[in-house]
Amino acid sequence: MYAWLWHRLPGSTSIRVILVVCAVLIVVALLFLLVFPWVESIIEFDNTQVPQAVGLGDQQ
């Protein structure tokens, strides 16, 4: 798959490397700016509670 994409990119090797780096940076930016905030609004990360264990170390 990567070889197919690499051979279809225009330009010399240095241009291809620049294009791939730019594409990766764009994908990472989209993930951090759009996808991760959307997922965070769906999944409640801040509302986690660890229940207290009953009977373990409760000897008084």
N, CA, C and O atoms as a Maestro MAE file, in Angstrom:
{
 s_m_m2io_version
 :::
 2.0.0
}

f_m_ct {
 s_m_title
 :::
 protein
 m_atom[240] {
  # First column is atom index #
  i_m_mmod_type
  r_m_x_coord
  r_m_y_coord
  r_m_z_coord
  i_m_residue_number
  s_m_chain_name
  s_m_pdb_residue_name
  s_m_pdb_atom_name
  i_m_atomic_number
  :::
  1 25 0.825 -1.184 0.000 1 A "MET " " N  " 7
  2 3 0.000 0.000 0.000 1 A "MET " " CA " 6
  3 2 0.873 1.252 0.000 1 A "MET " " C  " 6
  4 15 0.619 2.188 -0.759 1 A "MET " " O  " 8
  5 25 1.896 1.272 0.847 2 A "TYR " " N  " 7
  6 3 2.757 2.450 0.899 2 A "TYR " " CA " 6
  7 2 3.581 2.583 -0.375 2 A "TYR " " C  " 6
  8 15 3.837 3.697 -0.833 2 A "TYR " " O  " 8
  9 25 3.996 1.463 -0.947 3 A "ALA " " N  " 7
  10 3 4.747 1.516 -2.202 3 A "ALA " " CA " 6
  11 2 3.874 2.068 -3.316 3 A "ALA " " C  " 6
  12 15 4.339 2.859 -4.137 3 A "ALA " " O  " 8
  13 25 2.615 1.657 -3.351 4 A "TRP " " N  " 7
  14 3 1.691 2.167 -4.365 4 A "TRP " " CA " 6
  15 2 1.543 3.679 -4.224 4 A "TRP " " C  " 6
  16 15 1.580 4.402 -5.220 4 A "TRP " " O  " 8
  17 25 1.377 4.153 -3.004 5 A "LEU " " N  " 7
  18 3 1.243 5.588 -2.759 5 A "LEU " " CA " 6
  19 2 2.538 6.321 -3.092 5 A "LEU " " C  " 6
  20 15 2.508 7.395 -3.693 5 A "LEU " " O  " 8
  21 25 3.668 5.748 -2.706 6 A "TRP " " N  " 7
  22 3 4.960 6.389 -2.947 6 A "TRP " " CA " 6
  23 2 5.208 6.568 -4.443 6 A "TRP " " C  " 6
  24 15 5.711 7.611 -4.862 6 A "TRP " " O  " 8
  25 25 4.867 5.576 -5.246 7 A "HIS " " N  " 7
  26 3 5.109 5.657 -6.690 7 A "HIS " " CA " 6
  27 2 4.151 6.611 -7.383 7 A "HIS " " C  " 6
  28 15 4.438 7.059 -8.493 7 A "HIS " " O  " 8
  29 25 3.047 6.929 -6.779 8 A "ARG " " N  " 7
  30 3 2.095 7.846 -7.398 8 A "ARG " " CA " 6
  31 2 2.295 9.302 -6.987 8 A "ARG " " C  " 6
  32 15 1.672 10.197 -7.558 8 A "ARG " " O  " 8
  33 25 3.151 9.546 -6.010 9 A "LEU " " N  " 7
  34 3 3.451 10.922 -5.622 9 A "LEU " " CA " 6
  35 2 4.317 11.580 -6.694 9 A "LEU " " C  " 6
  36 15 5.210 10.943 -7.253 9 A "LEU " " O  " 8
  37 25 4.052 12.852 -6.978 10 A "PRO " " N  " 7
  38 3 4.848 13.529 -8.009 10 A "PRO " " CA " 6
  39 2 6.203 13.986 -7.471 10 A "PRO " " C  " 6
  40 15 6.380 14.151 -6.264 10 A "PRO " " O  " 8
  41 25 7.148 14.185 -8.376 11 A "GLY " " N  " 7
  42 3 8.424 14.779 -8.017 11 A "GLY " " CA " 6
  43 2 9.509 13.780 -7.688 11 A "GLY " " C  " 6
  44 15 9.328 12.565 -7.768 11 A "GLY " " O  " 8
  45 25 10.643 14.342 -7.315 12 A "SER " " N  " 7
  46 3 11.791 13.512 -6.949 12 A "SER " " CA " 6
  47 2 11.614 12.991 -5.524 12 A "SER " " C  " 6
  48 15 10.597 13.240 -4.876 12 A "SER " " O  " 8
  49 25 12.614 12.273 -5.059 13 A "THR " " N  " 7
  50 3 12.531 11.678 -3.724 13 A "THR " " CA " 6
  51 2 12.410 12.742 -2.639 13 A "THR " " C  " 6
  52 15 11.648 12.570 -1.687 13 A "THR " " O  " 8
  53 25 13.145 13.829 -2.769 14 A "SER " " N  " 7
  54 3 13.077 14.873 -1.742 14 A "SER " " CA " 6
  55 2 11.696 15.532 -1.713 14 A "SER " " C  " 6
  56 15 11.183 15.849 -0.639 14 A "SER " " O  " 8
  57 25 11.098 15.738 -2.876 15 A "ILE " " N  " 7
  58 3 9.743 16.305 -2.941 15 A "ILE " " CA " 6
  59 2 8.738 15.330 -2.338 15 A "ILE " " C  " 6
  60 15 7.818 15.744 -1.633 15 A "ILE " " O  " 8
  61 25 8.907 14.049 -2.608 16 A "ARG " " N  " 7
  62 3 8.001 13.040 -2.047 16 A "ARG " " CA " 6
  63 2 8.087 13.002 -0.525 16 A "ARG " " C  " 6
  64 15 7.070 12.882 0.159 16 A "ARG " " O  " 8
  65 25 9.301 13.105 -0.004 17 A "VAL " " N  " 7
  66 3 9.478 13.100 1.454 17 A "VAL " " CA " 6
  67 2 8.787 14.314 2.061 17 A "VAL " " C  " 6
  68 15 8.111 14.196 3.083 17 A "VAL " " O  " 8
  69 25 8.950 15.471 1.442 18 A "ILE " " N  " 7
  70 3 8.295 16.687 1.940 18 A "ILE " " CA " 6
  71 2 6.778 16.531 1.903 18 A "ILE " " C  " 6
  72 15 6.092 16.925 2.846 18 A "ILE " " O  " 8
  73 25 6.250 15.959 0.820 19 A "LEU " " N  " 7
  74 3 4.802 15.750 0.713 19 A "LEU " " CA " 6
  75 2 4.288 14.791 1.785 19 A "LEU " " C  " 6
  76 15 3.234 15.024 2.375 19 A "LEU " " O  " 8
  77 25 5.025 13.723 2.034 20 A "VAL " " N  " 7
  78 3 4.603 12.746 3.044 20 A "VAL " " CA " 6
  79 2 4.652 13.364 4.436 20 A "VAL " " C  " 6
  80 15 3.742 13.149 5.236 20 A "VAL " " O  " 8
  81 25 5.696 14.126 4.736 21 A "VAL " " N  " 7
  82 3 5.797 14.778 6.047 21 A "VAL " " CA " 6
  83 2 4.655 15.770 6.230 21 A "VAL " " C  " 6
  84 15 4.056 15.831 7.304 21 A "VAL " " O  " 8
  85 25 4.350 16.544 5.200 22 A "CYS " " N  " 7
  86 3 3.229 17.492 5.285 22 A "CYS " " CA " 6
  87 2 1.902 16.763 5.486 22 A "CYS " " C  " 6
  88 15 1.065 17.200 6.275 22 A "CYS " " O  " 8
  89 25 1.714 15.662 4.778 23 A "ALA " " N  " 7
  90 3 0.472 14.901 4.922 23 A "ALA " " CA " 6
  91 2 0.335 14.337 6.332 23 A "ALA " " C  " 6
  92 15 -0.754 14.365 6.905 23 A "ALA " " O  " 8
  93 25 1.415 13.833 6.890 24 A "VAL " " N  " 7
  94 3 1.376 13.296 8.256 24 A "VAL " " CA " 6
  95 2 1.083 14.409 9.254 24 A "VAL " " C  " 6
  96 15 0.296 14.214 10.181 24 A "VAL " " O  " 8
  97 25 1.703 15.569 9.078 25 A "LEU " " N  " 7
  98 3 1.442 16.699 9.975 25 A "LEU " " CA " 6
  99 2 -0.007 17.164 9.885 25 A "LEU " " C  " 6
  100 15 -0.604 17.525 10.899 25 A "LEU " " O  " 8
  101 25 -0.571 17.160 8.692 26 A "ILE " " N  " 7
  102 3 -1.974 17.555 8.525 26 A "ILE " " CA " 6
  103 2 -2.894 16.557 9.219 26 A "ILE " " C  " 6
  104 15 -3.853 16.952 9.883 26 A "ILE " " O  " 8
  105 25 -2.607 15.274 9.069 27 A "VAL " " N  " 7
  106 3 -3.439 14.250 9.718 27 A "VAL " " CA " 6
  107 2 -3.356 14.370 11.238 27 A "VAL " " C  " 6
  108 15 -4.377 14.277 11.920 27 A "VAL " " O  " 8
  109 25 -2.161 14.576 11.774 28 A "VAL " " N  " 7
  110 3 -2.000 14.723 13.226 28 A "VAL " " CA " 6
  111 2 -2.723 15.970 13.723 28 A "VAL " " C  " 6
  112 15 -3.373 15.933 14.768 28 A "VAL " " O  " 8
  113 25 -2.617 17.074 12.983 29 A "ALA " " N  " 7
  114 3 -3.306 18.305 13.379 29 A "ALA " " CA " 6
  115 2 -4.815 18.113 13.363 29 A "ALA " " C  " 6
  116 15 -5.502 18.578 14.273 29 A "ALA " " O  " 8
  117 25 -5.344 17.435 12.346 30 A "LEU " " N  " 7
  118 3 -6.787 17.175 12.295 30 A "LEU " " CA " 6
  119 2 -7.236 16.297 13.456 30 A "LEU " " C  " 6
  120 15 -8.309 16.510 14.022 30 A "LEU " " O  " 8
  121 25 -6.420 15.316 13.807 31 A "LEU " " N  " 7
  122 3 -6.767 14.471 14.947 31 A "LEU " " CA " 6
  123 2 -6.837 15.286 16.235 31 A "LEU " " C  " 6
  124 15 -7.798 15.165 16.994 31 A "LEU " " O  " 8
  125 25 -5.825 16.112 16.485 32 A "PHE " " N  " 7
  126 3 -5.789 16.879 17.730 32 A "PHE " " CA " 6
  127 2 -6.817 17.997 17.764 32 A "PHE " " C  " 6
  128 15 -7.341 18.313 18.832 32 A "PHE " " O  " 8
  129 25 -7.118 18.602 16.624 33 A "LEU " " N  " 7
  130 3 -8.023 19.750 16.616 33 A "LEU " " CA " 6
  131 2 -9.488 19.374 16.443 33 A "LEU " " C  " 6
  132 15 -10.365 20.092 16.924 33 A "LEU " " O  " 8
  133 25 -9.771 18.268 15.769 34 A "LEU " " N  " 7
  134 3 -11.164 17.920 15.481 34 A "LEU " " CA " 6
  135 2 -11.605 16.594 16.093 34 A "LEU " " C  " 6
  136 15 -12.622 16.535 16.784 34 A "LEU " " O  " 8
  137 25 -10.854 15.545 15.844 35 A "VAL " " N  " 7
  138 3 -11.310 14.205 16.223 35 A "VAL " " CA " 6
  139 2 -11.226 13.990 17.731 35 A "VAL " " C  " 6
  140 15 -12.203 13.559 18.343 35 A "VAL " " O  " 8
  141 25 -10.084 14.281 18.337 36 A "PHE " " N  " 7
  142 3 -9.934 14.036 19.773 36 A "PHE " " CA " 6
  143 2 -10.891 14.871 20.623 36 A "PHE " " C  " 6
  144 15 -11.459 14.327 21.570 36 A "PHE " " O  " 8
  145 25 -11.104 16.160 20.342 37 A "PRO " " N  " 7
  146 3 -12.112 16.897 21.121 37 A "PRO " " CA " 6
  147 2 -13.520 16.329 20.949 37 A "PRO " " C  " 6
  148 15 -14.298 16.315 21.903 37 A "PRO " " O  " 8
  149 25 -13.854 15.865 19.759 38 A "TRP " " N  " 7
  150 3 -15.172 15.271 19.532 38 A "TRP " " CA " 6
  151 2 -15.325 13.984 20.342 38 A "TRP " " C  " 6
  152 15 -16.368 13.755 20.954 38 A "TRP " " O  " 8
  153 25 -14.290 13.147 20.349 39 A "VAL " " N  " 7
  154 3 -14.347 11.901 21.118 39 A "VAL " " CA " 6
  155 2 -14.409 12.201 22.609 39 A "VAL " " C  " 6
  156 15 -15.107 11.509 23.351 39 A "VAL " " O  " 8
  157 25 -13.688 13.222 23.056 40 A "GLU " " N  " 7
  158 3 -13.711 13.587 24.476 40 A "GLU " " CA " 6
  159 2 -15.093 14.054 24.915 40 A "GLU " " C  " 6
  160 15 -15.485 13.834 26.061 40 A "GLU " " O  " 8
  161 25 -15.831 14.695 24.017 41 A "SER " " N  " 7
  162 3 -17.177 15.127 24.380 41 A "SER " " CA " 6
  163 2 -18.134 13.949 24.498 41 A "SER " " C  " 6
  164 15 -19.144 14.039 25.195 41 A "SER " " O  " 8
  165 25 -17.830 12.859 23.831 42 A "ILE " " N  " 7
  166 3 -18.682 11.670 23.892 42 A "ILE " " CA " 6
  167 2 -18.320 10.803 25.098 42 A "ILE " " C  " 6
  168 15 -19.201 10.329 25.816 42 A "ILE " " O  " 8
  169 25 -17.028 10.601 25.313 43 A "ILE " " N  " 7
  170 3 -16.551 9.751 26.402 43 A "ILE " " CA " 6
  171 2 -16.178 10.646 27.576 43 A "ILE " " C  " 6
  172 15 -15.399 11.587 27.420 43 A "ILE " " O  " 8
  173 25 -16.726 10.359 28.735 44 A "GLU " " N  " 7
  174 3 -16.456 11.169 29.919 44 A "GLU " " CA " 6
  175 2 -15.207 10.643 30.620 44 A "GLU " " C  " 6
  176 15 -15.264 9.645 31.339 44 A "GLU " " O  " 8
  177 25 -14.086 11.316 30.407 45 A "PHE " " N  " 7
  178 3 -12.839 10.913 31.036 45 A "PHE " " CA " 6
  179 2 -12.727 11.442 32.458 45 A "PHE " " C  " 6
  180 15 -12.060 10.827 33.290 45 A "PHE " " O  " 8
  181 25 -13.370 12.576 32.756 46 A "ASP " " N  " 7
  182 3 -13.225 13.207 34.066 46 A "ASP " " CA " 6
  183 2 -14.151 12.619 35.119 46 A "ASP " " C  " 6
  184 15 -13.984 12.903 36.305 46 A "ASP " " O  " 8
  185 25 -15.106 11.822 34.725 47 A "ASN " " N  " 7
  186 3 -16.095 11.299 35.658 47 A "ASN " " CA " 6
  187 2 -15.766 9.851 36.026 47 A "ASN " " C  " 6
  188 15 -16.627 8.974 35.949 47 A "ASN " " O  " 8
  189 25 -14.532 9.609 36.422 48 A "THR " " N  " 7
  190 3 -14.143 8.255 36.798 48 A "THR " " CA " 6
  191 2 -14.015 8.162 38.306 48 A "THR " " C  " 6
  192 15 -13.499 9.070 38.959 48 A "THR " " O  " 8
  193 25 -14.485 7.069 38.842 49 A "GLN " " N  " 7
  194 3 -14.392 6.831 40.278 49 A "GLN " " CA " 6
  195 2 -13.918 5.408 40.495 49 A "GLN " " C  " 6
  196 15 -14.364 4.477 39.824 49 A "GLN " " O  " 8
  197 25 -13.018 5.257 41.432 50 A "VAL " " N  " 7
  198 3 -12.554 3.940 41.811 50 A "VAL " " CA " 6
  199 2 -13.321 3.546 43.058 50 A "VAL " " C  " 6
  200 15 -13.204 4.213 44.086 50 A "VAL " " O  " 8
  201 25 -14.103 2.476 42.991 51 A "PRO " " N  " 7
  202 3 -14.890 2.097 44.168 51 A "PRO " " CA " 6
  203 2 -13.977 1.598 45.284 51 A "PRO " " C  " 6
  204 15 -12.935 0.988 45.043 51 A "PRO " " O  " 8
  205 25 -14.408 1.880 46.511 52 A "GLN " " N  " 7
  206 3 -13.637 1.448 47.670 52 A "GLN " " CA " 6
  207 2 -13.853 -0.042 47.866 52 A "GLN " " C  " 6
  208 15 -14.984 -0.528 47.845 52 A "GLN " " O  " 8
  209 25 -12.769 -0.750 48.053 53 A "ALA " " N  " 7
  210 3 -12.854 -2.187 48.262 53 A "ALA " " CA " 6
  211 2 -13.446 -2.466 49.636 53 A "ALA " " C  " 6
  212 15 -13.014 -1.890 50.635 53 A "ALA " " O  " 8
  213 25 -14.427 -3.343 49.680 54 A "VAL " " N  " 7
  214 3 -15.093 -3.685 50.933 54 A "VAL " " CA " 6
  215 2 -14.460 -4.954 51.477 54 A "VAL " " C  " 6
  216 15 -14.344 -5.960 50.776 54 A "VAL " " O  " 8
  217 25 -14.055 -4.891 52.735 55 A "GLY " " N  " 7
  218 3 -13.532 -6.079 53.386 55 A "GLY " " CA " 6
  219 2 -12.037 -6.274 53.230 55 A "GLY " " C  " 6
  220 15 -11.483 -7.208 53.810 55 A "GLY " " O  " 8
  221 25 -11.383 -5.445 52.485 56 A "LEU " " N  " 7
  222 3 -9.942 -5.580 52.329 56 A "LEU " " CA " 6
  223 2 -9.259 -4.472 53.122 56 A "LEU " " C  " 6
  224 15 -9.278 -3.310 52.716 56 A "LEU " " O  " 8
  225 25 -8.671 -4.824 54.224 57 A "GLY " " N  " 7
  226 3 -7.969 -3.845 55.046 57 A "GLY " " CA " 6
  227 2 -8.882 -2.979 55.884 57 A "GLY " " C  " 6
  228 15 -8.445 -1.945 56.389 57 A "GLY " " O  " 8
  229 25 -10.135 -3.364 56.050 58 A "ASP " " N  " 7
  230 3 -11.091 -2.589 56.835 58 A "ASP " " CA " 6
  231 2 -11.175 -3.089 58.276 58 A "ASP " " C  " 6
  232 15 -12.194 -2.898 58.939 58 A "ASP " " O  " 8
  233 25 -10.152 -3.705 58.745 59 A "GLN " " N  " 7
  234 3 -10.194 -4.239 60.106 59 A "GLN " " CA " 6
  235 2 -9.848 -3.141 61.093 59 A "GLN " " C  " 6
  236 15 -8.783 -2.530 61.008 59 A "GLN " " O  " 8
  237 25 -10.750 -2.893 62.030 60 A "GLN " " N  " 7
  238 3 -10.524 -1.841 63.024 60 A "GLN " " CA " 6
  239 2 -10.484 -2.420 64.399 60 A "GLN " " C  " 6
  240 15 -10.303 -1.688 65.372 60 A "GLN " " O  " 8
  :::
 }
 m_bond[239] {
  # First column is bond index #
  i_m_from
  i_m_to
  i_m_order
  :::
  1 1 2 1
  2 2 3 1
  3 3 4 2
  4 3 5 1
  5 5 6 1
  6 6 7 1
  7 7 8 2
  8 7 9 1
  9 9 10 1
  10 10 11 1
  11 11 12 2
  12 11 13 1
  13 13 14 1
  14 14 15 1
  15 15 16 2
  16 15 17 1
  17 17 18 1
  18 18 19 1
  19 19 20 2
  20 19 21 1
  21 21 22 1
  22 22 23 1
  23 23 24 2
  24 23 25 1
  25 25 26 1
  26 26 27 1
  27 27 28 2
  28 27 29 1
  29 29 30 1
  30 30 31 1
  31 31 32 2
  32 31 33 1
  33 33 34 1
  34 34 35 1
  35 35 36 2
  36 35 37 1
  37 37 38 1
  38 38 39 1
  39 39 40 2
  40 39 41 1
  41 41 42 1
  42 42 43 1
  43 43 44 2
  44 43 45 1
  45 45 46 1
  46 46 47 1
  47 47 48 2
  48 47 49 1
  49 49 50 1
  50 50 51 1
  51 51 52 2
  52 51 53 1
  53 53 54 1
  54 54 55 1
  55 55 56 2
  56 55 57 1
  57 57 58 1
  58 58 59 1
  59 59 60 2
  60 59 61 1
  61 61 62 1
  62 62 63 1
  63 63 64 2
  64 63 65 1
  65 65 66 1
  66 66 67 1
  67 67 68 2
  68 67 69 1
  69 69 70 1
  70 70 71 1
  71 71 72 2
  72 71 73 1
  73 73 74 1
  74 74 75 1
  75 75 76 2
  76 75 77 1
  77 77 78 1
  78 78 79 1
  79 79 80 2
  80 79 81 1
  81 81 82 1
  82 82 83 1
  83 83 84 2
  84 83 85 1
  85 85 86 1
  86 86 87 1
  87 87 88 2
  88 87 89 1
  89 89 90 1
  90 90 91 1
  91 91 92 2
  92 91 93 1
  93 93 94 1
  94 94 95 1
  95 95 96 2
  96 95 97 1
  97 97 98 1
  98 98 99 1
  99 99 100 2
  100 99 101 1
  101 101 102 1
  102 102 103 1
  103 103 104 2
  104 103 105 1
  105 105 106 1
  106 106 107 1
  107 107 108 2
  108 107 109 1
  109 109 110 1
  110 110 111 1
  111 111 112 2
  112 111 113 1
  113 113 114 1
  114 114 115 1
  115 115 116 2
  116 115 117 1
  117 117 118 1
  118 118 119 1
  119 119 120 2
  120 119 121 1
  121 121 122 1
  122 122 123 1
  123 123 124 2
  124 123 125 1
  125 125 126 1
  126 126 127 1
  127 127 128 2
  128 127 129 1
  129 129 130 1
  130 130 131 1
  131 131 132 2
  132 131 133 1
  133 133 134 1
  134 134 135 1
  135 135 136 2
  136 135 137 1
  137 137 138 1
  138 138 139 1
  139 139 140 2
  140 139 141 1
  141 141 142 1
  142 142 143 1
  143 143 144 2
  144 143 145 1
  145 145 146 1
  146 146 147 1
  147 147 148 2
  148 147 149 1
  149 149 150 1
  150 150 151 1
  151 151 152 2
  152 151 153 1
  153 153 154 1
  154 154 155 1
  155 155 156 2
  156 155 157 1
  157 157 158 1
  158 158 159 1
  159 159 160 2
  160 159 161 1
  161 161 162 1
  162 162 163 1
  163 163 164 2
  164 163 165 1
  165 165 166 1
  166 166 167 1
  167 167 168 2
  168 167 169 1
  169 169 170 1
  170 170 171 1
  171 171 172 2
  172 171 173 1
  173 173 174 1
  174 174 175 1
  175 175 176 2
  176 175 177 1
  177 177 178 1
  178 178 179 1
  179 179 180 2
  180 179 181 1
  181 181 182 1
  182 182 183 1
  183 183 184 2
  184 183 185 1
  185 185 186 1
  186 186 187 1
  187 187 188 2
  188 187 189 1
  189 189 190 1
  190 190 191 1
  191 191 192 2
  192 191 193 1
  193 193 194 1
  194 194 195 1
  195 195 196 2
  196 195 197 1
  197 197 198 1
  198 198 199 1
  199 199 200 2
  200 199 201 1
  201 201 202 1
  202 202 203 1
  203 203 204 2
  204 203 205 1
  205 205 206 1
  206 206 207 1
  207 207 208 2
  208 207 209 1
  209 209 210 1
  210 210 211 1
  211 211 212 2
  212 211 213 1
  213 213 214 1
  214 214 215 1
  215 215 216 2
  216 215 217 1
  217 217 218 1
  218 218 219 1
  219 219 220 2
  220 219 221 1
  221 221 222 1
  222 222 223 1
  223 223 224 2
  224 223 225 1
  225 225 226 1
  226 226 227 1
  227 227 228 2
  228 227 229 1
  229 229 230 1
  230 230 231 1
  231 231 232 2
  232 231 233 1
  233 233 234 1
  234 234 235 1
  235 235 236 2
  236 235 237 1
  237 237 238 1
  238 238 239 1
  239 239 240 2
  :::
 }
}
